[in-house]
Amino acid sequence: MSISENLSEIKKSLPTQVTLVAVSKTKPVSAILEAYNSGQRIFGENKIQEMVSKFEDLPKDIEWHMIGHIQTNKVKFMAPFVALIHGVDSFKLLQEIDKQAQKNNRIIPCLLQVHIATEETKFGLDETELFDILDSAEFKNIKNCTIKGLMGMASFTDDETQVTSEFQSLKKIFDAISKLPVTDNFSPEILSMGMSGDYKLAIASGSNMVRIGSSIFGERTYF
Ligand SMILES: *Cc1c(COP(=O)(O)O)cnc(C)c1O
């Protein structure tokens, strides 16, 4: 099937409240254009330099989402245009995004990444670290970022019970932060969870943003 056929199949399967981020990492500009031409406007990348070069080559009405792990010293390259940063996993990183957003005279929407998988390798905050950030006095000094919600990745396993329980644990945390007062820099609306292999389980557990790559663009080959 073609990219546009894959896209329309997936879109048909998504409830209306769920936003689709088409994960185009490692894929060429031509593949992104094919998705763009069939109406997709939100794309996700996991490497800042790759996202910057695609931003430069592609139409300017694309919303670029950074979904990967972020090195603080590279934030400045995406600060002029990034639409949503999913992987904020430390206060230090949030401060750097805030600083670069301010230089660009922007407010950058961010998600805090929570560690829900049993695997050691996935990045993210635990629940205590998350609340420590939100409750801290320093958080009030963040003026050029808005925390729009949470992002998480389940374990890479066929065990659907485990994946579902990990997604549910994130939904529970999301519900808890949703009870906190909305402020200038905190307005939780987005729960980003679910990839090609597990997005249906994620949606059943309350996700409203899915990040889908290989089911749209085909398997990735890394060199
Ligand atoms: C690569 C990636 C995805 C998409 O993965 P697929 O299995 O190809 O859909 C989603 N989220 C993150 C954080 C990723 O790095």
Ligand as a Chemical Component Dictionary entry (heavy atoms), coordinates in Angstrom:
data_LIG
# 
_chem_comp.id                   LIG 
_chem_comp.type                 NON-POLYMER 
_chem_comp.pdbx_formal_charge   0 
_chem_comp.three_letter_code    LIG 
# 
loop_
_chem_comp_atom.comp_id 
_chem_comp_atom.atom_id 
_chem_comp_atom.alt_atom_id 
_chem_comp_atom.type_symbol 
_chem_comp_atom.charge 
_chem_comp_atom.model_Cartn_x 
_chem_comp_atom.model_Cartn_y 
_chem_comp_atom.model_Cartn_z 
_chem_comp_atom.pdbx_ordinal 
LIG C1 C1 C 0 9.847  6.153 16.263 1  
LIG C2 C2 C 0 8.905  6.634 17.301 2  
LIG C3 C3 C 0 7.522  6.479 17.149 3  
LIG C4 C4 C 0 6.883  5.765 15.981 4  
LIG O1 O1 O 0 7.172  4.399 15.985 5  
LIG P1 P1 P 0 6.456  3.381 14.982 6  
LIG O2 O2 O 0 6.551  2.087 15.674 7  
LIG O3 O3 O 0 7.238  3.439 13.715 8  
LIG O4 O4 O 0 5.062  3.849 14.780 9  
LIG C5 C5 C 0 6.697  6.986 18.144 10 
LIG N1 N1 N 0 7.198  7.627 19.218 11 
LIG C6 C6 C 0 8.518  7.803 19.396 12 
LIG C7 C7 C 0 8.994  8.513 20.600 13 
LIG C8 C8 C 0 9.416  7.317 18.446 14 
LIG O5 O5 O 0 10.730 7.496 18.636 15 
# 
loop_
_chem_comp_bond.comp_id 
_chem_comp_bond.atom_id_1 
_chem_comp_bond.atom_id_2 
_chem_comp_bond.value_order 
_chem_comp_bond.pdbx_ordinal 
LIG C1 C2 SING 1  
LIG C2 C3 SING 2  
LIG C2 C8 DOUB 3  
LIG C3 C4 SING 4  
LIG C3 C5 DOUB 5  
LIG C4 O1 SING 6  
LIG O1 P1 SING 7  
LIG P1 O2 DOUB 8  
LIG P1 O3 SING 9  
LIG P1 O4 SING 10 
LIG C5 N1 SING 11 
LIG N1 C6 DOUB 12 
LIG C6 C7 SING 13 
LIG C6 C8 SING 14 
LIG C8 O5 SING 15 
# 
